[in-house]
Every structure is written in structure tokens, then in C-alpha cells.
Amino acid sequence: MKKLVLAVTVLGLFAFSACKSEKEKVVDNVNSAQSTIEETTDKAVEQTQETAKDMSKVLAELPTFASPEASTFAKKYTDYVSELQAVAASGDQAKLNELTAKAVEFQKEMQGITQKLSADDAKKLSDFVVQLQKTIQ
């Protein structure tokens, strides 16, 4: 009888300590996952802030055009890029795909506008669009 009680006690202690060990492993895994999530979130926030700074620099340098059509396009394209960046930061893939498809429309519109502009305005508009595209990537 003593041997049976001793055996049950030893098995009980072993089972109890094994469960505790598993619980500690789970807690460690959860803490590790939380740390990884926090680091990833911090990096994403930093990148978004850097992109916003780049975008504000470009917006501050919005060129003036002799053609009101070019000014309107530049403003509309700036709004598009801002919206694209906001959607990319939010992670809404459906909206991101929709906005990405609009890029082709903007490219066609820009080609039509640049053909009507003076050489100086066409270069300014082209350079401005390239600067905005760099902030997206």
C-alpha cells in the first residue's frame, strides 16, 4: 500500500510539474508574439511617418502652372496619392486594388494634358508626378 501511495504521489508531482512547464511555455510564446507584434507595429508607424514627411515636402513644393488644367490635374493626382497611402497603411486590399487600377486612368489623362501644355509646364508636371510616385514606393 505504501508503494502504491508513493507511486501515485511521484506520478502526481511529475504530472503537476509537467503541466506547469507547458503553461510557462505557452505564456512565453504569447509574450514573444506580443513583442513581435509591437515591433512590427512600431516599424510600420515609423515608415508611415517618414512617408508622410516625404509627402508633405512634395506638397509644399507644388509647382505653379500657366495652365489651369495642369494645376487641376496636379491637385487631383496629389489627392489620389494621399488616399492611396492612407489605404495602403490601413491594409484594405480591395480598396488598394481599386485605387491601383485608377493609376492607368491618371497616366492616360496626364498624357492628354501634357500634349496641350507648353514644354516648361509639361516638364514641371512630369517631374511633380515622378516625385509623388517616389513617395508611394
Backbone torsions as a table, in degrees:
resi	resn	phi	psi	omega
1	MET	NA	-40.9	179.2
2	LYS	-63.2	-38.9	179.0
3	LYS	-64.3	-38.0	179.7
4	LEU	-66.5	-44.4	178.7
5	VAL	-64.2	-42.9	179.1
6	LEU	-62.8	-42.8	179.6
7	ALA	-64.1	-43.2	179.5
8	VAL	-65.6	-39.9	178.8
9	THR	-64.2	-45.6	179.0
10	VAL	-62.5	-45.4	178.8
11	LEU	-63.9	-39.0	178.7
12	GLY	-63.7	-45.3	178.3
13	LEU	-63.3	-41.5	178.6
14	PHE	-63.6	-44.7	-179.9
15	ALA	-65.0	-42.2	180.0
16	PHE	-63.2	-44.8	-179.8
17	SER	-70.5	-33.1	177.7
18	ALA	-67.1	-40.7	178.1
19	CYS	-64.7	-41.1	179.0
20	LYS	-62.3	-40.0	179.0
21	SER	-63.1	-42.9	178.8
22	GLU	-64.3	-40.5	178.6
23	LYS	-62.6	-41.5	178.8
24	GLU	-64.0	-38.3	178.0
25	LYS	-63.7	-42.2	179.5
26	VAL	-63.7	-43.8	178.5
27	VAL	-62.0	-43.1	178.3
28	ASP	-62.3	-42.2	178.7
29	ASN	-63.5	-41.9	179.1
30	VAL	-64.6	-44.6	178.8
31	ASN	-62.6	-40.6	178.0
32	SER	-63.4	-43.2	178.9
33	ALA	-63.5	-41.6	178.6
34	GLN	-63.4	-40.4	178.2
35	SER	-63.5	-42.5	179.2
36	THR	-63.7	-42.4	178.9
37	ILE	-63.1	-43.5	179.3
38	GLU	-63.1	-42.0	179.3
39	GLU	-64.1	-44.0	179.9
40	THR	-63.7	-42.6	179.2
41	THR	-64.1	-43.0	178.8
42	ASP	-61.3	-42.9	178.7
43	LYS	-63.7	-41.5	179.4
44	ALA	-64.3	-40.1	178.3
45	VAL	-64.8	-42.9	178.6
46	GLU	-62.1	-42.6	179.4
47	GLN	-65.2	-40.0	178.9
48	THR	-64.7	-40.4	178.4
49	GLN	-65.1	-41.0	178.0
50	GLU	-64.0	-41.6	178.8
51	THR	-64.3	-40.4	178.5
52	ALA	-63.5	-38.6	177.2
53	LYS	-64.1	-44.0	178.2
54	ASP	-61.2	-42.7	-179.0
55	MET	-64.6	-41.0	-179.7
56	SER	-65.9	-34.5	176.4
57	LYS	-62.7	-45.2	-178.7
58	VAL	-65.4	-41.9	-179.5
59	LEU	-66.6	-34.5	178.0
60	ALA	-66.8	-25.7	-178.5
61	GLU	-98.4	24.6	179.5
62	LEU	-58.1	116.0	-175.8
63	PRO	-71.2	157.9	175.1
64	THR	-98.4	137.4	-177.5
65	PHE	-116.0	150.2	174.8
66	ALA	-72.8	-29.2	-178.8
67	SER	-93.7	127.2	176.9
68	PRO	-66.4	-26.5	178.5
69	GLU	-65.0	-40.1	178.3
70	ALA	-68.3	-40.0	177.6
71	SER	-62.4	-42.8	178.9
72	THR	-62.9	-44.0	179.5
73	PHE	-64.0	-43.1	-179.4
74	ALA	-60.7	-42.9	178.8
75	LYS	-65.8	-43.9	-179.2
76	LYS	-64.6	-41.1	179.6
77	TYR	-68.3	-36.2	176.9
78	THR	-62.6	-43.8	177.5
79	ASP	-62.1	-40.2	178.6
80	TYR	-61.4	-46.4	-179.0
81	VAL	-64.7	-39.9	177.8
82	SER	-62.2	-44.2	179.0
83	GLU	-65.1	-41.1	178.9
84	LEU	-60.8	-43.1	178.8
85	GLN	-66.1	-39.6	179.2
86	ALA	-64.5	-42.0	179.8
87	VAL	-68.2	-39.8	178.7
88	ALA	-63.0	-38.1	178.9
89	ALA	-69.5	-32.7	-179.4
90	SER	-77.8	-24.7	177.8
91	GLY	86.3	14.6	179.1
92	ASP	-77.8	96.5	-172.8
93	GLN	-65.3	-38.5	-178.8
94	ALA	-63.4	-46.7	179.7
95	LYS	-67.1	-35.9	178.5
96	LEU	-63.3	-43.3	177.3
97	ASN	-62.6	-40.2	179.2
98	GLU	-63.0	-44.8	-180.0
99	LEU	-69.1	-35.8	178.3
100	THR	-63.7	-36.5	178.0
101	ALA	-64.9	-28.6	179.1
102	LYS	-70.0	-17.2	-178.7
103	ALA	-59.6	-36.6	179.2
104	VAL	-64.6	-41.9	178.6
105	GLU	-62.0	-41.8	178.9
106	PHE	-65.2	-38.1	179.1
107	GLN	-62.9	-44.6	178.8
108	LYS	-64.1	-43.1	-179.9
109	GLU	-63.0	-40.4	179.9
110	MET	-64.3	-40.5	178.3
111	GLN	-61.1	-42.2	178.3
112	GLY	-64.0	-39.6	-178.6
113	ILE	-71.2	-43.9	-176.5
114	THR	-64.1	-26.7	178.1
115	GLN	-69.1	-26.3	-178.8
116	LYS	-90.0	-14.2	-174.0
117	LEU	-87.8	163.7	172.1
118	SER	-70.9	164.2	-177.8
119	ALA	-60.9	-39.1	-179.6
120	ASP	-66.0	-47.0	178.9
121	ASP	-65.9	-37.6	179.2
122	ALA	-63.8	-41.0	178.6
123	LYS	-67.6	-43.5	178.2
124	LYS	-58.8	-46.1	-178.7
125	LEU	-64.8	-43.8	179.4
126	SER	-62.1	-45.3	178.6
127	ASP	-62.7	-40.2	179.9
128	PHE	-64.3	-43.5	179.4
129	VAL	-64.3	-39.9	178.0
130	VAL	-62.8	-41.8	177.8
131	GLN	-61.1	-43.6	179.3
132	LEU	-64.8	-39.5	179.9
133	GLN	-64.8	-33.1	177.3
134	LYS	-65.4	-32.7	179.6
135	THR	-72.1	-21.9	179.9
136	ILE	-75.6	-40.1	-173.4
137	GLN	-78.8	NA	NA
